[in-house]
Amino acid sequence: MTFIHDHKRKLWASPLKTKDQVLSVFKEFHMRVERETGRKLKAIRADNGGEYRGQFEEYCQSKGIWLEYIVPKMPELNGLAERMNRTIMMRVRSMLAHAKLSKTFWAEVLTTATYMINRSCLAPFGRRCTTESVDRQRRLVPTSEGVRLSCLRACCKGEMGKVGPEDSPMHIPGIRSR
């Protein structure tokens, strides 16, 4: 489950085993974000999935959070989240393939990919990282200049499922190659 700050592009990701964990993960996220930022969570945009109905709606209503649903079967309306999910999964596949790890480690690699994305510098924010933009604190962010991980997604598409490698070369800044 991914949460993205619409303006600052900070990313939070939590691995779920089943969709019935959505409400408990969201409650943790809600408390954490309000505690970290000192601001109230105002709105959530979600796909029209059943996991965002019932108790989830009641919780949002009780906390004063506006819940916006996108039209079913129209992922274009949630473009930022769709692109970010694609970016995350691309990085997860590549890191698993490079480290020669089994797909059982995907949750740990997801956390690492999220960490890397949040500490990547972005041009719209004056070359500041997303973590720095949201937290409003200057952080020492190690530069990835000269550090580049090269790997090849080597298996046939679909061979290892959703987190399996594909077959194209890629480079990920920020991780030192062995």
TITI-446343 format. One record per residue (C-alpha): x, y, z negated. Coordinates in steps of 0.5 Angstrom, whole numbers, padded with zeros to 4 digits, always signed. Example, Ala and Ser with C-alpha at 12.3 -4.5 7.8 and 13.67 -1.06 7.14 Angstrom:
+0025-0009-0016 +0027-0002-0014 
***
This chain:
+0000+0000+0000 +0003+0007+0002 +0002+0014+0000 +0004+0020+0003 +0004+0027+0001 +0001+0030+0007 +0005+0037+0007 +0012+0035+0004 +0012+0027+0007 +0014+0024+0001 +0013+0017+0001 +0011+0012-0005 +0010+0005-0003 +0007-0001-0007 +0007-0008-0005 +0001-0012-0006 -0001-0019-0006 -0008-0019-0005 -0013-0013-0003 -0016-0013-0010 -0010-0010-0013 -0011-0003-0009 -0015+0000-0015 -0010-0002-0021 -0004+0000-0016 -0008+0007-0015 -0009+0008-0022 -0002+0007-0023 +0000+0012-0017 -0005+0017-0019 -0002+0018-0027 +0005+0018-0024 +0004+0023-0019 +0000+0028-0024 +0006+0027-0029 +0011+0028-0024 +0009+0034-0021 +0005+0037-0026 -0001+0038-0021 -0008+0035-0020 -0009+0030-0014 -0014+0033-0010 -0016+0028-0004 -0014+0022-0001 -0015+0019+0006 -0016+0012+0007 -0018+0007+0012 -0026+0005+0012 -0023-0002+0009 -0028-0005+0003 -0022-0005-0002 -0024+0003-0002 -0031+0002-0004 -0035+0001-0010 -0030+0001-0016 -0025+0005-0012 -0030+0011-0010 -0033+0011-0017 -0026+0012-0020 -0024+0018-0015 -0031+0021-0017 -0030+0021-0024 -0023+0024-0023 -0025+0029-0018 -0021+0026-0013 -0024+0027-0006 -0024+0021-0002 -0024+0022+0006 -0025+0016+0010 -0023+0016+0017 -0027+0013+0023 -0027+0005+0023 -0022+0002+0029 -0019+0009+0030 -0012+0009+0027 -0010+0015+0031 -0014+0019+0026 -0009+0017+0021 -0003+0018+0025 +0002+0020+0020 +0000+0014+0016 +0001+0009+0022 +0007+0012+0024 +0010+0011+0017 +0008+0004+0016 +0011+0003+0023 +0018+0006+0021 +0018+0002+0014 +0016-0004+0017 +0022-0003+0023 +0027-0002+0017 +0025-0008+0013 +0025-0012+0019 +0032-0010+0020 +0035-0010+0013 +0032-0017+0012 +0036-0019+0019 +0042-0016+0017 +0043-0018+0010 +0041-0025+0013 +0035-0025+0007 +0029-0029+0007 +0022-0026+0008 +0021-0027+0001 +0025-0021-0001 +0021-0016+0003 +0018-0013-0003 +0025-0011-0006 +0027-0009+0001 +0021-0005+0002 +0023-0001-0004 +0030+0000-0001 +0027+0003+0005 +0022+0008+0002 +0028+0010-0003 +0032+0011+0004 +0026+0015+0007 +0025+0020+0001 +0032+0022+0001 +0033+0023+0009 +0034+0030+0010 +0028+0033+0015 +0029+0039+0019 +0022+0042+0018 +0024+0043+0010 +0031+0046+0012 +0035+0040+0012 +0032+0038+0005 +0030+0031+0003 +0023+0030+0002 +0024+0028-0006 +0027+0035-0007 +0021+0038-0003 +0016+0035-0008 +0020+0035-0014 +0022+0043-0013 +0029+0040-0016 +0036+0041-0012 +0039+0034-0012 +0045+0031-0010 +0044+0027-0004 +0049+0023-0001 +0051+0025+0006 +0050+0019+0011 +0055+0022+0016 +0060+0017+0018 +0056+0011+0015 +0052+0007+0020 +0049+0000+0019 +0048-0003+0026 +0044-0009+0026 +0040-0013+0032 +0033-0016+0031 +0035-0023+0034 +0029-0027+0033 +0023-0027+0038 +0017-0023+0036 +0012-0026+0032 +0017-0032+0030 +0017-0030+0023 +0011-0026+0022 +0010-0019+0020 +0016-0018+0017 +0020-0022+0021 +0026-0019+0026 +0025-0017+0033 +0030-0017+0039 +0033-0010+0039 +0039-0006+0037 +0038-0001+0032 +0042+0004+0027 +0040+0006+0020 +0044+0011+0017 +0045+0011+0009 +0047+0004+0008 +0055+0002+0009 +0056-0004+0013 +0060-0009+0011 
***
